[in-house]
Amino acid sequence: MGAPHLSPRQLDILRLTANGYTDQATARRLGLSIHTVRDQWRWGIRPRLGAANHSHAVALAFSAGLLTESDVHQHRQESAA
């Protein structure tokens, strides 16, 4: 069985969370409503990864190869600029 499929938007949300963004900050950064971000977590990201919470989802995404160390560093550099 391969890595779970996540949409590009779901991967964006996951990357920002891995970089320490809250749901509210993620929504602002991506131009989404907080409800959209929370729905993506509730009905998309967590179920597809089999995660209990955000931190667990990030850990599982790293294990599955959906996120890499460069995803974290790239976003941190962008937010510092």
Backbone hydrogen bonds in HBPLUS format (Angstrom, degrees):
<---DONOR---> <-ACCEPTOR-->    atom                        ^
c    i                          cat <-CA-CA->   ^        H-A-AA   ^      H-
h    n   atom  resd res      DA  || num        DHA   H-A  angle D-A-AA Bond
n    s   type  num  typ     dist DA aas  dist angle  dist       angle   num
A0011-LEU N   A0007-SER O   2.93 MM   4  6.26 156.2  1.99 156.4 163.3     1
A0012-ASP N   A0008-PRO O   2.96 MM   4  6.25 148.6  2.06 142.9 151.7     2
A0013-ILE N   A0009-ARG O   3.01 MM   4  6.35 159.6  2.06 151.9 156.4     3
A0014-LEU N   A0010-GLN O   2.94 MM   4  6.17 159.8  1.99 147.3 153.2     4
A0015-ARG N   A0011-LEU O   2.84 MM   4  6.02 160.0  1.88 151.0 156.0     5
A0016-LEU N   A0012-ASP O   3.01 MM   4  6.24 165.1  2.03 152.9 156.5     6
A0017-THR N   A0013-ILE O   3.00 MM   4  6.19 156.4  2.05 147.4 154.3     7
A0018-ALA N   A0014-LEU O   2.90 MM   4  6.15 153.7  1.97 147.2 154.7     8
A0019-ASN N   A0015-ARG O   3.08 MM   4  6.37 128.3  2.36 137.3 150.9     9
A0019-ASN N   A0016-LEU O   3.05 MM   3  4.98 134.1  2.26  93.5 106.8    10
A0021-TYR N   A0016-LEU O   3.00 MM   5  5.42 160.9  2.04 149.8 144.0    11
A0020-GLY N   A0017-THR O   2.94 MM   3  5.11 159.7  1.98 112.9 114.5    12
A0026-THR N   A0022-THR O   2.86 MM   4  6.01 156.1  1.92 150.0 157.2    13
A0027-ALA N   A0023-ASP O   2.90 MM   4  6.11 158.9  1.94 148.8 154.2    14
A0028-ARG N   A0024-GLN O   3.04 MM   4  6.35 162.7  2.07 150.1 154.1    15
A0029-ARG N   A0025-ALA O   2.90 MM   4  6.05 166.8  1.91 149.8 153.8    16
A0030-LEU N   A0026-THR O   2.93 MM   4  6.07 155.3  1.99 153.0 158.9    17
A0031-GLY N   A0027-ALA O   2.87 MM   4  5.76 114.0  2.32 140.0 155.5    18
A0032-LEU N   A0027-ALA O   2.83 MM   5  4.65 158.7  1.88 140.8 143.3    19
A0031-GLY N   A0028-ARG O   3.24 MM   3  5.10 150.2  2.34  97.2 106.0    20
A0036-THR N   A0033-SER O   3.13 MM   3  5.26 123.4  2.46  97.9 111.2    21
A0037-VAL N   A0033-SER O   3.23 MM   4  6.64 161.9  2.27 152.1 155.8    22
A0038-ARG N   A0034-ILE O   2.95 MM   4  6.18 167.3  1.97 151.6 155.2    23
A0039-ASP N   A0035-HIS O   2.83 MM   4  5.95 153.2  1.90 144.0 151.8    24
A0040-GLN N   A0036-THR O   2.91 MM   4  6.12 152.9  1.98 147.4 154.7    25
A0041-TRP N   A0037-VAL O   3.07 MM   4  6.43 153.2  2.14 147.8 154.9    26
A0042-ARG N   A0038-ARG O   2.87 MM   4  6.08 169.3  1.88 152.4 155.3    27
A0043-TRP N   A0039-ASP O   2.78 MM   4  5.67 171.6  1.79 153.0 156.0    28
A0044-GLY N   A0040-GLN O   2.92 MM   4  4.84 135.2  2.13 121.5 131.0    29
A0045-ILE N   A0040-GLN O   2.72 MM   5  6.02 157.6  1.77 156.3 163.9    30
A0046-ARG N   A0041-TRP O   3.14 MM   5  5.61 155.8  2.20 138.2 145.7    31
A0048-ARG N   A0044-GLY O   3.19 MM   4  6.07 156.3  2.25 142.6 149.8    32
A0049-LEU N   A0045-ILE O   3.04 MM   4  6.19 149.3  2.14 153.7 162.0    33
A0050-GLY N   A0046-ARG O   2.78 MM   4  5.67 126.9  2.06 143.9 159.1    34
A0051-ALA N   A0046-ARG O   2.92 MM   5  4.78 153.2  1.99 139.0 142.1    35
A0057-ALA N   A0053-ASN O   2.94 MM   4  6.18 154.9  2.01 150.7 158.3    36
A0058-VAL N   A0054-HIS O   2.95 MM   4  6.29 156.8  2.01 154.8 160.4    37
A0059-ALA N   A0055-SER O   3.03 MM   4  6.30 164.2  2.06 150.2 154.3    38
A0060-LEU N   A0056-HIS O   2.87 MM   4  6.11 162.7  1.90 153.3 158.1    39
A0061-ALA N   A0057-ALA O   2.85 MM   4  6.00 151.5  1.93 146.4 154.7    40
A0062-PHE N   A0058-VAL O   3.02 MM   4  6.32 153.2  2.09 150.3 156.6    41
A0063-SER N   A0059-ALA O   3.03 MM   4  6.30 161.7  2.06 148.4 153.6    42
A0064-ALA N   A0060-LEU O   2.85 MM   4  6.04 146.6  1.97 146.4 155.3    43
A0066-LEU N   A0061-ALA O   2.82 MM   5  4.96 135.6  2.02 157.2 158.1    44
A0067-LEU N   A0061-ALA O   3.27 MM   6  5.58 147.4  2.38 116.7 114.2    45
A0065-GLY N   A0062-PHE O   3.11 MM   3  5.12 153.2  2.18 101.4 109.7    46
A0071-ASP N   A0068-THR O   2.98 MM   3  5.36 137.1  2.17 107.1 118.6    47
A0072-VAL N   A0069-GLU O   3.14 MM   3  5.41 126.1  2.45 102.0 114.5    48
A0073-HIS N   A0069-GLU O   3.14 MM   4  6.49 168.1  2.16 155.7 158.0    49
A0074-GLN N   A0070-SER O   2.83 MM   4  5.70 160.1  1.87 145.0 150.9    50
A0075-HIS N   A0071-ASP O   3.45 MM   4  6.43 166.1  2.47 135.9 139.0    51
A0076-ARG N   A0072-VAL O   3.15 MM   4  6.34 154.2  2.22 147.5 155.1    52
A0077-GLN N   A0073-HIS O   3.00 MM   4  6.17 155.4  2.06 149.9 155.6    53
A0078-GLU N   A0074-GLN O   3.07 MM   4  6.33 154.3  2.13 145.7 152.9    54
A0079-SER N   A0075-HIS O   3.00 MM   4  6.18 158.9  2.05 148.0 152.8    55
A0080-ALA N   A0076-ARG O   3.14 MM   4  6.25 132.4  2.37 136.4 148.1    56
A0081-ALA N   A0077-GLN O   3.20 MM   4  6.37 131.3  2.45 139.5 150.8    57
A0081-ALA N   A0078-GLU O   3.27 MM   3  5.31 138.1  2.45  95.8 106.9    58
